[in-house]
């Protein structure tokens, strides 16, 4: 026991090897989680985080067979001696892949599913479903089919499904992966409320460390290559080199403090920016850092490559998903298309690549109107990496998936081999090239879809939430390659994203969509410093903005300086 609390999850010398693999995924896991604890689990894609979670909820070994050695206990009982049904009464899970979790034909049915299983009377169930949907902002979609929702909306429905469930243990696998920043903050609030009100034990697997630390956690467990490499408090973790060593992104304000030469070991409440006492910090170092000259990024852009003119589109002819949108993008430009879940970003992507066609208005690619063009013709110039990899992957083996489009376009065998090998190496998938797609993690599936599009080298590349489910190291490898395509080959890159780190570090401009309308088109640092735009688009102030306000300096100049310094720092590292 710790502080009088009972252990509810216990791993003792536990290892696990999937039936389809030659080596274990988990090695010698020794971990105890106590009643009422809130624990964050970090690690690179493929480090074993999701497998660890699945050992707790019974998916391993009851759905994914394999060999377990050692012991895994939940509430004192060996999981292998129970069943998924028995474990589901004690362990609730919100999966990273929300499509795999839906069971109802409507949002309302899906939220009500667990209550139906528990024979909750209808008169009690209906107001409960409404209350849960309101908490996640989905009350207007109760009759909608879950599979037609955006990725972020699906994540909200999955979260609503466990709200109010008085389970002893709740597991959240990448709960922020598809959510806009403001909804992500609300989700972290909800998880924190659940943990405190119900005294539930909560485990969160997530890459977005800065966003999770919006609310306190008791411990942070870091995994690498199937092993636990760190188990400590957030403060100790941020003061160490563990994050950088294992490819995990540091919070922006932590990076800024380090760049400025501040001794972060002496800063009380380091893990919670708004509670930091600046008497612990050499403010002059920070002010000097933010006022130093870093130069500006000279953009060498080509001619206009993409233009939308007064584009409007509706799925049901009743409600416009996008309304009278106009903007243009030049060759070699990197643009972030940002806005809240359901704002119309993914709809614009569908229109750009020809999957959907405008109700009114025109789209031009390299000066050509796309109306008479086929999807294949548009696809020669526009590559689209979808948000959900399961909607793109059609082959069973990784290398077959990456080679598919090249074969359809009748490249020679030598060219196919060269192009597929190059992108597989860049996306760190080459050693797995002959693996079954089903044997890899959701984050690795994302990389497969990125590799399959990058192999074609289209002039315009649309990436819908490319960083969702990706750890920082793999994310940077992909992004560095994409940036190289932009800088050296003048490829036009459009990131459809909620990841403000991605926008800050890797784009030249942000186009902001709200309720299907364009509300701002400006530099990233101007967008992320505009309070009205941030509120309308469900964005969230970055920690750089908060740091600037605490220092009484300009947020616009602070964010711009950080962008320039970060890019200069990364260029010197390479």
C-alpha positions as CSV (number, residue, x, y, z in Angstrom):
1,X,0.0,0.0,0.0
2,X,1.0,3.6,-0.6
3,X,-0.5,6.4,1.5
4,X,-3.0,3.8,2.6
5,X,-4.1,3.1,-0.9
6,X,-4.5,-0.4,-2.3
7,X,-2.8,-1.6,-5.4
8,X,-5.3,-2.1,-8.2
9,X,-3.0,-3.0,-11.1
10,X,0.1,-5.1,-10.6
11,X,2.6,-6.2,-13.2
12,X,5.3,-8.6,-11.9
13,X,8.1,-9.7,-14.1
14,X,5.6,-9.7,-16.9
15,X,6.6,-10.2,-20.6
16,X,4.3,-10.7,-23.6
17,X,4.9,-11.9,-27.2
18,X,2.2,-11.8,-29.9
19,X,1.5,-15.1,-31.6
20,X,2.4,-13.6,-35.0
21,X,5.7,-12.1,-33.9
22,X,9.2,-13.5,-33.3
23,X,10.1,-11.3,-30.4
24,X,8.2,-10.1,-27.3
25,X,6.5,-6.7,-27.4
26,X,6.8,-6.3,-23.6
27,X,9.8,-7.2,-21.5
28,X,10.1,-7.7,-17.7
29,X,7.4,-5.2,-16.7
30,X,7.2,-4.4,-13.0
31,X,4.6,-1.8,-12.3
32,X,2.1,-1.1,-9.6
33,X,-0.7,1.4,-9.9
34,X,-2.6,2.3,-6.7
35,X,-6.2,3.1,-6.1
36,X,-7.2,6.6,-7.1
37,X,-3.9,7.3,-9.0
38,X,-3.8,9.2,-12.2
39,X,-0.9,8.0,-14.3
40,X,0.4,9.1,-17.7
41,X,2.1,6.6,-19.9
42,X,4.5,8.1,-22.5
43,X,6.7,6.5,-25.2
44,X,7.5,6.3,-28.9
45,X,5.1,4.6,-31.3
46,X,5.6,0.9,-31.0
47,X,7.1,1.2,-27.5
48,X,4.5,-1.1,-26.1
49,X,2.1,1.4,-24.4
50,X,-1.1,0.2,-26.1
51,X,-0.1,-3.4,-25.5
52,X,0.4,-2.6,-21.8
53,X,-3.1,-1.1,-21.7
54,X,-4.6,-4.1,-23.5
55,X,-3.0,-6.4,-20.9
56,X,-5.1,-4.6,-18.3
57,X,-8.5,-4.6,-20.1
58,X,-8.1,-8.2,-21.3
59,X,-7.8,-7.6,-25.0
60,X,-4.5,-9.3,-24.5
61,X,-4.6,-12.3,-24.4
62,X,-8.3,-12.9,-25.1
63,X,-8.6,-11.0,-28.5
64,X,-4.9,-10.9,-29.4
65,X,-3.3,-14.2,-28.6
66,X,0.2,-14.6,-27.4
67,X,2.5,-15.9,-24.7
68,X,2.4,-14.2,-21.3
69,X,5.1,-14.9,-18.6
70,X,5.0,-13.4,-15.2
71,X,1.9,-11.9,-13.6
72,X,-0.8,-9.3,-14.4
73,X,-3.3,-8.6,-11.7
74,X,-6.3,-6.3,-11.7
75,X,-7.9,-5.9,-8.3
76,X,-5.9,-8.8,-7.0
77,X,-7.0,-11.3,-9.7
78,X,-4.9,-12.7,-12.5
79,X,-6.3,-11.3,-15.8
80,X,-5.6,-14.6,-17.7
81,X,-8.0,-16.4,-15.3
82,X,-10.8,-13.9,-15.9
83,X,-12.5,-12.9,-19.2
84,X,-13.0,-9.8,-21.2
85,X,-16.6,-9.6,-20.0
86,X,-15.6,-9.8,-16.3
87,X,-12.8,-7.3,-16.8
88,X,-15.1,-4.9,-18.6
89,X,-17.1,-4.6,-15.4
90,X,-14.0,-3.2,-13.7
91,X,-12.0,-1.6,-16.5
92,X,-13.4,0.9,-19.0
93,X,-11.4,1.8,-22.1
94,X,-11.6,4.6,-24.6
95,X,-9.6,3.3,-27.6
96,X,-7.3,5.3,-29.8
97,X,-9.1,3.9,-32.9
98,X,-12.6,5.1,-32.2
99,X,-14.1,3.2,-35.2
100,X,-13.2,0.0,-33.5
101,X,-15.3,1.0,-30.4
102,X,-18.6,1.9,-32.0
103,X,-21.5,-0.6,-31.6
104,X,-24.6,1.5,-32.1
105,X,-26.2,2.7,-35.3
106,X,-26.5,6.2,-34.0
107,X,-24.5,8.4,-31.6
108,X,-27.3,8.2,-29.0
109,X,-27.4,4.4,-29.2
110,X,-23.6,4.2,-28.8
111,X,-23.6,6.3,-25.7
112,X,-26.5,4.3,-24.3
113,X,-24.9,0.9,-25.0
114,X,-23.4,0.2,-21.6
115,X,-26.5,1.4,-19.8
116,X,-28.6,-1.0,-21.9
117,X,-26.3,-3.8,-20.9
118,X,-26.9,-2.9,-17.3
119,X,-30.7,-2.9,-17.7
120,X,-31.0,0.8,-16.9
121,X,-34.7,1.8,-17.3
122,X,-35.4,3.8,-20.4
123,X,-36.8,6.8,-18.5
124,X,-33.5,7.0,-16.6
125,X,-31.4,6.3,-19.6
126,X,-32.6,9.0,-22.0
127,X,-31.8,12.0,-19.8
128,X,-28.4,10.4,-19.0
129,X,-27.6,10.0,-22.7
130,X,-28.5,13.7,-23.2
131,X,-26.4,14.8,-20.3
132,X,-23.3,12.9,-21.4
133,X,-23.7,14.2,-25.0
134,X,-23.9,17.7,-23.7
135,X,-20.7,17.3,-21.7
136,X,-18.8,16.5,-24.9
137,X,-20.7,18.9,-27.2
138,X,-22.4,16.3,-29.2
139,X,-26.1,16.8,-28.2
140,X,-27.0,18.0,-31.8
141,X,-25.7,14.7,-33.3
142,X,-27.6,12.1,-31.3
143,X,-29.3,10.7,-34.4
144,X,-26.2,10.8,-36.6
145,X,-24.4,7.7,-37.8
146,X,-21.1,7.5,-35.9
147,X,-19.0,6.5,-39.0
148,X,-20.0,9.8,-40.8
149,X,-18.6,11.9,-38.0
150,X,-15.2,13.6,-38.1
151,X,-12.3,12.0,-36.2
152,X,-12.6,14.5,-33.4
153,X,-16.4,14.0,-33.1
154,X,-16.0,10.2,-33.0
155,X,-13.5,10.7,-30.1
156,X,-16.1,12.7,-28.2
157,X,-18.7,10.0,-28.6
158,X,-16.3,7.4,-27.3
159,X,-15.5,9.6,-24.3
160,X,-19.2,10.1,-23.7
161,X,-19.7,6.3,-23.6
162,X,-17.6,6.0,-20.4
163,X,-18.8,9.2,-18.6
164,X,-20.7,8.3,-15.6
165,X,-19.6,4.7,-15.6
166,X,-18.5,3.9,-12.1
167,X,-15.7,1.7,-13.0
168,X,-12.8,1.0,-10.7
169,X,-10.2,1.6,-13.5
170,X,-10.5,3.8,-16.7
171,X,-8.0,3.6,-19.5
172,X,-7.6,6.3,-22.2
173,X,-5.6,5.4,-25.2
174,X,-4.5,8.6,-27.1
175,X,-7.7,10.5,-26.0
176,X,-6.5,13.8,-27.6
177,X,-5.3,12.4,-30.9
178,X,-8.2,13.8,-33.0
179,X,-9.5,16.7,-30.9
180,X,-9.1,20.4,-31.4
181,X,-7.1,22.2,-28.7
182,X,-10.0,23.6,-26.8
183,X,-11.9,20.3,-26.8
184,X,-8.7,18.6,-25.8
185,X,-8.5,20.8,-22.7
186,X,-12.2,20.1,-21.9
187,X,-11.4,16.4,-22.3
188,X,-8.5,16.6,-19.8
189,X,-10.8,18.5,-17.4
190,X,-13.4,15.7,-17.8
191,X,-10.8,12.9,-17.2
192,X,-9.5,14.8,-14.1
193,X,-13.1,15.3,-12.8
194,X,-13.8,11.6,-13.3
195,X,-10.7,10.7,-11.4
196,X,-11.5,13.0,-8.5
197,X,-15.2,12.5,-8.2
198,X,-15.4,8.7,-8.6
199,X,-12.0,8.0,-7.0
200,X,-11.3,6.0,-10.2
201,X,-7.8,4.9,-11.1
202,X,-7.0,6.5,-14.4
203,X,-4.3,5.6,-16.9
204,X,-3.7,7.9,-19.9
205,X,-1.6,6.9,-22.9
206,X,-0.8,10.2,-24.8
207,X,1.9,11.9,-26.8
208,X,0.8,15.4,-26.1
209,X,2.5,15.9,-22.8
210,X,2.0,19.6,-22.5
211,X,-1.8,19.2,-23.0
212,X,-2.1,16.4,-20.5
213,X,-0.2,18.4,-17.9
214,X,-3.0,21.0,-18.1
215,X,-4.2,19.1,-15.1
216,X,-2.1,17.3,-12.5
217,X,-1.0,13.7,-12.8
218,X,0.5,11.6,-10.0
219,X,3.1,9.8,-12.0
220,X,4.5,9.6,-15.5
221,X,5.7,6.2,-16.8
222,X,8.0,6.3,-19.9
223,X,8.3,3.2,-22.1
224,X,10.9,2.3,-24.8
225,X,11.2,-0.8,-26.8
226,X,8.8,-2.7,-24.6
227,X,10.4,-1.8,-21.3
228,X,9.7,0.8,-18.6
229,X,12.7,3.2,-18.6
230,X,11.3,5.8,-16.2
231,X,8.6,6.0,-13.5
232,X,8.7,9.4,-11.7
233,X,6.8,12.6,-11.1
234,X,6.2,15.1,-13.9
235,X,8.6,17.6,-12.3
236,X,11.5,15.1,-12.2
237,X,10.8,14.0,-15.7
238,X,10.9,17.6,-17.1
239,X,14.2,18.3,-15.3
240,X,15.8,15.2,-16.8
241,X,16.9,14.4,-20.3
242,X,14.6,11.5,-20.6
243,X,12.1,13.1,-23.0
244,X,14.6,14.0,-25.6
245,X,16.5,10.8,-25.1
246,X,13.4,8.7,-26.0
247,X,11.9,10.9,-28.7
248,X,9.1,12.7,-26.8
249,X,8.3,16.3,-27.3
250,X,9.0,18.7,-24.5
251,X,6.3,21.4,-23.6
252,X,7.0,24.6,-25.6
253,X,7.6,26.7,-22.5
254,X,10.2,24.1,-21.2
255,X,12.1,24.3,-24.5
256,X,12.0,28.1,-24.3
257,X,13.3,28.1,-20.7
258,X,16.2,25.8,-21.7
259,X,17.0,27.8,-24.8
260,X,17.2,30.9,-22.6
261,X,19.7,29.1,-20.3
262,X,17.4,29.0,-17.2
263,X,18.2,26.4,-14.5
264,X,14.9,24.6,-14.6
265,X,15.8,22.3,-11.6
266,X,15.3,25.3,-9.3
267,X,11.8,26.2,-10.5
268,X,9.0,25.3,-8.2
269,X,5.8,24.0,-10.0
270,X,7.8,23.7,-13.2
271,X,5.2,21.2,-14.5
272,X,2.3,23.6,-14.2
273,X,3.2,26.8,-16.1
274,X,0.5,29.0,-14.6
275,X,1.7,28.2,-11.1
276,X,5.4,28.9,-11.7
277,X,6.9,31.5,-9.4
278,X,9.0,33.8,-11.5
279,X,11.1,34.7,-8.5
280,X,12.7,31.2,-9.1
281,X,13.7,32.2,-12.7
282,X,16.3,34.6,-14.0
283,X,13.8,36.7,-15.9
284,X,16.6,38.7,-17.6
285,X,17.8,35.6,-19.3
286,X,14.3,35.0,-20.7
287,X,13.8,38.6,-21.7
288,X,17.2,38.7,-23.4
289,X,16.4,35.4,-25.2
290,X,13.1,36.7,-26.6
291,X,14.5,40.1,-27.6
292,X,17.5,38.6,-29.4
293,X,17.7,38.8,-33.2
294,X,17.2,35.5,-35.0
295,X,16.5,36.8,-38.5
296,X,13.4,36.0,-40.5
297,X,12.5,33.1,-42.7
298,X,12.8,34.2,-46.4
299,X,10.2,32.4,-48.4
300,X,11.2,31.4,-51.9
301,X,7.7,30.7,-53.3
302,X,6.7,29.9,-56.8
303,X,3.6,30.6,-58.8
304,X,0.1,30.0,-57.5
305,X,-0.6,26.2,-57.4
306,X,-4.0,26.0,-55.7
307,X,-6.9,28.4,-55.7
308,X,-10.4,28.2,-54.3
309,X,-13.0,30.7,-55.5
310,X,-16.3,31.0,-53.5
311,X,-16.5,27.3,-52.8
312,X,-19.7,26.0,-51.1
313,X,-20.6,22.4,-50.4
314,X,-23.3,20.5,-48.5
315,X,-23.5,16.8,-47.7
316,X,-27.3,16.8,-47.3
317,X,-28.3,19.9,-49.3
318,X,-29.7,21.4,-46.1
319,X,-26.7,22.6,-44.1
320,X,-23.5,23.9,-45.8
321,X,-20.3,22.2,-44.6
322,X,-18.2,24.9,-46.2
323,X,-19.6,28.3,-47.2
324,X,-18.2,30.6,-49.8
325,X,-14.5,29.7,-49.1
326,X,-11.8,31.5,-51.1
327,X,-8.0,31.3,-50.7
328,X,-4.9,30.6,-52.8
329,X,-1.7,28.8,-52.0
330,X,1.6,29.1,-53.9
331,X,4.1,26.5,-55.0
332,X,6.5,25.5,-52.1
333,X,4.2,27.0,-49.4
334,X,3.5,25.1,-46.2
335,X,0.0,26.0,-44.8
336,X,-1.9,24.9,-41.7
337,X,-5.6,24.5,-42.2
338,X,-6.9,24.7,-38.6
339,X,-10.2,25.0,-36.8
340,X,-12.4,23.0,-34.4
341,X,-13.8,19.5,-35.0
342,X,-16.5,19.6,-37.6
343,X,-15.5,23.1,-38.9
344,X,-15.2,21.8,-42.5
345,X,-11.4,21.2,-42.7
346,X,-11.7,17.6,-43.9
347,X,-14.5,18.5,-46.2
348,X,-12.2,21.1,-47.9
349,X,-9.6,18.3,-48.3
350,X,-12.2,16.0,-49.9
351,X,-13.0,18.8,-52.4
352,X,-9.4,19.5,-53.1
353,X,-8.6,15.9,-54.1
354,X,-11.9,15.3,-56.0
355,X,-13.6,12.9,-53.7
356,X,-16.4,15.4,-53.3
357,X,-17.4,18.1,-55.8
358,X,-18.4,21.7,-55.1
359,X,-22.1,22.7,-55.1
360,X,-20.9,26.2,-56.3
361,X,-17.6,27.9,-56.8
362,X,-14.4,26.6,-58.5
363,X,-11.1,24.9,-57.5
364,X,-8.0,25.4,-59.7
365,X,-4.9,23.3,-59.5
366,X,-1.9,24.7,-61.4
367,X,-4.3,27.0,-63.2
368,X,-6.7,24.2,-64.3
369,X,-10.3,24.0,-63.2
370,X,-10.8,20.6,-61.5
371,X,-14.5,20.3,-62.5
372,X,-13.9,18.4,-65.7
373,X,-11.0,16.4,-64.2
374,X,-11.4,12.8,-62.9
375,X,-10.3,11.7,-59.4
376,X,-7.3,9.9,-61.0
377,X,-6.3,13.0,-62.9
378,X,-6.5,15.1,-59.7
379,X,-4.7,12.4,-57.8
380,X,-1.7,12.8,-60.1
381,X,-1.2,16.3,-58.7
382,X,-2.8,16.0,-55.2
383,X,-1.9,13.4,-52.6
384,X,-4.2,13.0,-49.7
385,X,-3.2,11.3,-46.5
386,X,-6.5,10.7,-44.6
387,X,-7.0,11.1,-40.9
388,X,-8.0,7.5,-40.2
389,X,-5.4,5.0,-41.7
390,X,-8.0,2.2,-41.6
391,X,-10.0,4.1,-44.3
392,X,-6.9,4.1,-46.7
393,X,-5.2,0.7,-46.2
394,X,-6.4,-2.0,-48.5
395,X,-3.5,-4.5,-48.6
396,X,-2.6,-7.0,-45.9
397,X,1.2,-6.6,-46.1
398,X,3.0,-3.2,-45.5
399,X,5.2,-3.2,-48.6
400,X,2.3,-4.2,-50.8
401,X,0.3,-1.2,-49.5
402,X,3.2,1.3,-50.1
403,X,3.8,-0.1,-53.6
404,X,0.1,-0.3,-54.7
405,X,-0.3,3.2,-56.2
406,X,3.1,2.9,-57.9
407,X,2.0,-0.4,-59.5
408,X,-1.3,1.1,-60.6
409,X,0.6,3.9,-62.3
410,X,2.7,1.2,-64.1
411,X,6.1,2.3,-62.9
412,X,9.0,-0.1,-63.7
413,X,9.8,-2.7,-61.1
414,X,13.2,-1.0,-60.4
415,X,11.5,2.4,-59.8
416,X,8.9,0.8,-57.6
417,X,11.5,-0.9,-55.5
418,X,13.6,2.3,-55.2
419,X,10.7,4.7,-54.3
420,X,9.0,2.3,-51.8
421,X,12.3,1.5,-50.1
422,X,13.2,5.2,-49.7
423,X,9.9,6.2,-48.2
424,X,9.7,3.1,-46.0
425,X,13.1,4.0,-44.5
426,X,12.1,7.6,-44.0
427,X,9.0,6.5,-42.2
428,X,10.9,3.9,-40.2
429,X,9.0,1.0,-41.6
430,X,11.6,-0.7,-43.7
431,X,12.4,-3.4,-41.2
432,X,8.7,-4.2,-40.9
433,X,8.0,-4.1,-44.7
434,X,7.0,-7.7,-44.8
435,X,4.8,-7.6,-41.7
436,X,1.0,-7.9,-41.7
437,X,-0.6,-4.5,-41.4
438,X,-2.8,-5.8,-38.5
439,X,0.4,-6.6,-36.5
440,X,1.4,-2.9,-36.1
441,X,0.1,-0.1,-33.9
442,X,-2.4,2.6,-35.0
443,X,0.5,5.2,-35.1
444,X,2.5,2.9,-37.3
445,X,-0.5,2.5,-39.6
446,X,-0.5,6.3,-39.9
447,X,3.1,6.1,-41.1
448,X,2.2,3.4,-43.7
449,X,-0.4,5.7,-45.3
450,X,2.0,8.6,-45.3
451,X,4.6,6.4,-47.0
452,X,2.2,5.3,-49.6
453,X,1.4,8.9,-50.6
454,X,5.0,10.2,-50.3
455,X,6.2,7.5,-52.7
456,X,4.2,9.2,-55.5
457,X,5.7,12.6,-54.9
458,X,2.6,14.6,-55.9
459,X,2.9,18.4,-56.4
460,X,0.4,19.1,-53.6
461,X,0.3,17.0,-50.5
462,X,-2.6,17.2,-48.1
463,X,-2.1,15.6,-44.7
464,X,-5.1,15.3,-42.4
465,X,-3.9,15.1,-38.8
466,X,-0.5,13.6,-39.7
467,X,0.8,13.8,-36.1
468,X,-2.2,12.1,-34.4
469,X,-0.8,9.0,-32.7
470,X,2.8,9.8,-33.6
471,X,5.6,10.2,-31.1
472,X,7.9,13.2,-31.6
473,X,10.8,11.3,-33.1
474,X,8.8,9.6,-35.8
475,X,6.8,12.8,-36.3
476,X,10.0,14.8,-36.9
477,X,11.4,12.2,-39.4
478,X,8.2,12.4,-41.5
479,X,7.9,16.2,-41.1
480,X,11.6,16.8,-42.0
481,X,11.1,14.8,-45.1
482,X,8.0,16.7,-46.0
483,X,9.8,20.0,-45.3
484,X,12.6,18.8,-47.6
485,X,10.0,18.2,-50.4
486,X,8.7,21.8,-49.9
487,X,12.1,23.5,-49.7
488,X,14.1,21.5,-52.3
489,X,11.4,20.4,-54.7
490,X,8.9,23.2,-54.1
491,X,6.1,20.8,-53.2
492,X,3.0,22.5,-51.7
493,X,2.1,21.2,-48.3
494,X,-1.3,21.6,-46.6
495,X,-1.5,20.3,-43.0
496,X,-5.0,19.8,-41.7
497,X,-4.3,19.8,-38.0
498,X,-5.2,20.5,-34.4
499,X,-1.5,20.3,-33.4
500,X,-0.4,23.8,-32.7
501,X,3.2,22.6,-32.3
502,X,3.1,21.4,-35.9
503,X,1.7,24.8,-37.0
504,X,4.3,26.8,-35.1
505,X,7.3,24.8,-36.1
506,X,6.6,23.8,-39.7
507,X,4.2,26.1,-41.5
508,X,4.4,29.6,-43.0
509,X,0.8,30.5,-42.7
510,X,-2.5,29.4,-41.1
511,X,-5.9,29.4,-42.7
512,X,-8.6,29.2,-39.9
513,X,-12.0,27.7,-40.5
514,X,-15.0,28.1,-38.2
515,X,-18.5,26.8,-38.9
516,X,-17.6,26.2,-42.5
517,X,-16.3,29.8,-43.1
518,X,-12.9,31.2,-43.4
519,X,-12.3,33.6,-40.4
520,X,-8.5,34.3,-40.6
521,X,-5.7,33.8,-43.1
522,X,-2.3,35.1,-41.7
523,X,1.0,34.1,-40.4
524,X,0.9,31.4,-37.7
525,X,2.2,33.7,-34.9
526,X,-0.5,36.3,-35.7
527,X,-3.3,33.6,-35.7
528,X,-2.1,32.1,-32.4
529,X,-2.0,35.5,-30.8
530,X,-5.5,36.6,-31.8
531,X,-7.9,36.0,-28.9
532,X,-11.1,36.3,-31.0
533,X,-9.9,33.8,-33.6
534,X,-8.7,31.4,-31.0
535,X,-12.1,31.5,-29.3
536,X,-14.1,31.0,-32.5
537,X,-12.0,28.2,-33.8
538,X,-11.8,26.2,-30.6
539,X,-8.1,26.7,-30.4
540,X,-6.2,27.1,-27.2
541,X,-3.5,29.6,-26.2
542,X,-0.1,27.9,-26.5
543,X,2.2,27.9,-23.4
544,X,4.4,30.5,-25.3
545,X,1.4,32.9,-25.3
546,X,0.9,32.3,-21.6
547,X,4.6,32.7,-20.9
548,X,4.6,36.0,-22.8
549,X,1.6,37.3,-20.8
550,X,3.3,36.4,-17.5
551,X,6.5,38.2,-18.7
552,X,4.4,41.3,-19.9
553,X,5.8,41.0,-23.4
554,X,4.2,40.8,-26.8
555,X,2.7,37.3,-27.5
556,X,3.0,37.9,-31.3
557,X,6.7,38.7,-31.1
558,X,7.4,36.0,-28.5
559,X,5.8,33.3,-30.7
560,X,7.5,34.7,-33.9
561,X,10.9,34.7,-32.1
562,X,10.4,31.1,-30.9
563,X,9.5,30.0,-34.4
564,X,12.6,31.5,-35.9
565,X,14.9,30.3,-33.1
566,X,13.5,26.8,-33.2
567,X,14.0,26.5,-37.0
568,X,17.5,27.9,-36.7
569,X,18.3,25.5,-33.8
570,X,17.0,22.5,-35.8
571,X,18.9,23.5,-38.9
572,X,22.1,23.7,-36.9
573,X,21.4,20.2,-35.5
574,X,21.0,18.6,-38.9
